[in-house]
Amino acid sequence: MYHFLKEKNMGKNKFVYKILVLIIIVIFASLVIAPAVSVIIRNKQIKKLQAEENNQSVENAEGAEVVVEEEGVVE
């Protein structure tokens, strides 16, 4: 790699080197960012589902009639 950078066409090779480094940085950044974004999206979906379940349980509680059955205790 050192020989590659010490050639006579330093300007051309420097440009190629910068492009390779940029590509490597983009690959590593995508490997880090993609899982983080998927976790954030999953958490939002879970919160949304929990909110929907809470709303449904509140609606069911408001519309339901309370029936209390008394059991006879035989001694």
Helices and strands as residue ranges (DSSP letters): H 2-5, H 10-63
